[in-house]
Amino acid sequence: MNRQERADAADVLAGVGRHWGLVLAFGVVTVLAGLFALAWPGRTIQVIAVLFGLQLVVAGIFRFVAALATDDESGGTRVLLALLGVLSFIVGLYALRNVLVTIAALALLLGIFWIVNGAVEAFTALSHRGMQGRGWTIFMGLLSIVAGVVVLVYPGISLATLAIVLGLWLLLFGAMEIVLAFRLRSAGHATAQVAPAT
């Protein structure tokens, strides 16, 4: 029985490790969006709005697929992750379709998304004690909530300042996703080598 449980856990880890490329691609796209936001904060607000929309669409697809693909999450957590993915996708599509409105409402959209995203990530990490990188996930979730509240409380913040804040957040988030991708790859390789022995 114990051996069977270990074999099942090894299969799950090996499966997650095989999909590390998706996490890496998402992290690279997020870092690129952050670099663009930092490089041209004042002159290319429209480009930043489009990149913001694209990043939300990609994040929504990634989160929705991840919610359906993971078997080790509880039903409630999977529903929350799927809803977050759908919300991200819808907000991203709206941002892409209405770029001028997005520029005017970027602070509002960003604040709402950061609060919801941070709350879901913090809740997911708090409800799973064995989650890898749990402390970082909680920290990033709380940071996202604080950033969202600040943006909503101070709507008069300039778009250039908002672009810099967005760029820094995207860089940090993307870097964490890239590190996570390589950790998943290492865990998958290690599990694949150990699995035949068990």
Secondary structure as GFF3:
##gff-version 3
##sequence-region A 1 198
A	DSSP	alpha_helix	2	18	.	.	.	ID=ss1
A	DSSP	alpha_helix	20	39	.	.	.	ID=ss2
A	DSSP	alpha_helix	45	69	.	.	.	ID=ss3
A	DSSP	alpha_helix	75	97	.	.	.	ID=ss4
A	DSSP	alpha_helix	99	127	.	.	.	ID=ss5
A	DSSP	alpha_helix	134	153	.	.	.	ID=ss6
A	DSSP	alpha_helix	159	194	.	.	.	ID=ss7
###
